[in-house]
């Protein structure tokens, strides 16, 4: 579920592999390793538990000199976090790295009686299966293809053998792989960021495809070994986007750059003078836009919460629209029905989220139009949807998503604005949303700069608590969920988000001196009701923080007020304060902010 790199060419493979793995550290991992083939056709494996720095130390004492190799960062699925379970794995003449899960590995392992397995992994079983098919007269390509036909599950693999020096074989099903084409060299990666600085030309493998890579390029085949024409695409982004740029952590950089990234999301898509919004990618006719009366939004984690906030805006803009926001990991297994006048918004930062991708495919089977709200160009979801939009937030390196949330909400809001145009929505309301979108980047920048020091001091005050409740009403409810998620992800404080009206239906029983409560209170028609929940918590001794745009008197332990002309989109501004708060709490607790324990950036397995 984490990072794969590979190299074949004229340079020292070790340096490129380790450098590529460093680029992929943000994906989350617990161990790492590389395997190379030297000029005598002897293979060498070095693996370590922990960070890439530990792998680098091991390689200092035993450097590898080959010009072909593979590398991997592992996020444990089968077997504990040990050096033995780390990748690459070796069986006979096969050296392999693998992302994904082989569901039938136990039955395959039972068949492979001639192999003595050293690890607890499903990956070593697949390596042994390939080796068992790699007999005299059979090429590595043929052995890999034959073996993968036996597999149930998902995989992104890179394989080499001393019997065929100068050749890497790669394949994918449900786990991304990209082939970078250089001058006299070919690179492999599970994420384009590992290829930046080496090449701009890449082949994005599709599910069920296999490629043979040499220093002269790559040939792509189906698993039935039918040759495919593969057109290289241009990799977007640059090295500066995947560097910290003077910040202590990628997370802080990504929080603070939201004004810039949101400007990219909005660029060319709003017309404030006309009061209109437009997305160029939905690929829907005017009739299809008019016929939409039901929108289902599919996502996981932060993407789900972004969809939930966007659904409130959709219902305001398009009164005759029904919205349904679903958690992908649940929806994919439900016997759901979608009306013919539906469209599905499939939301994923990486564009590779396994459960979300599975939902997309189930929805397409029902004949429903699908639109992707995706950040990563060329990702699987972006390729399989009928249309959609890139949010253009730029690479998000920290595991905890921040700028992608903001961009996703705004992209879905602009889609709602388009639907509203075709459904006869209130032009004044559409224009007001458009006006706020125009000034939102500047207001985000002002909010973050004005309150950064305040949130840091507040975080120090509350960083020693064990539990937190986040509460909000109406459009502040989704950001209560998102605020709690951010805090628990990176600070490891137990945090839960609730609609404020649910307080008396259970959560209020939890309040004691181990808890603090964060209220996001909007200056709107529900202000008094929101304050009612605040009073109930304070009456029971709760320690309360209020984030608000109201100037009215509010009783709380700590209050952070935003003074902004933004009204409708105020939850987005308040959420940036929650992001800062979670960041500084995690820093004060001494946590690994960018790579929180047990989490991975791109969840490509179920």
Buried (B, 14 or more C-beta within 10 A) or exposed (E): BBBBBBBBBEBBBBEBBBBBBBBBBBBBBBBBBBBBBBEEBEBBBBBBBBBBEBBBEBBEEEEBEBBBBBBBBBBBBBBEBBBBBBBBBBBBBBBBBBBBBBEEBEEBBEEBEEBEBEBEBBBBBBBBBBBBBBEEEEBBBBBBBBBBEBBEBBBBBBBBBBBBBBBBBBBBBBBBBBBBBBEEBBBBBBBBBBBBEBBBBBBBBBBBBBBBBBBEBBBBBEBEEEEBEBEBBEBBBEEEBBEEEEBEBBBBBBBBBBBBBBBBBBEEBBEBEEBBBBBEBBEBEEEBBBBBBBBBBBBBBBBBBBBBBBBBBBBBBBEEBBBBBBBBBEBBEEEBEBEEBBBBBBBBBBBBBBBBBBBBEBBBEEEBBBBBBBBBBBBBBBEBBBBBBBBBBBBBBBBBBBBBBBBBBBBBBBBBBBBBBBBEBEEEBBBBBBBBBBBBBBBBBBBBEEBBEBBBEBBEBBBEBEBBBBBBBBBBBBBBBBBBBBBBBBBBBBBBBBBBBEBEEEBBEBBEEEBBBBBBBBBBEBBEEBBBBBEBBBEEEBBBBBBBBBEEEBEBBBBBBBEBEBEBBBBBBBBBBBBBBBBBBBBBBEBEBBBBEEBBBBBBBE
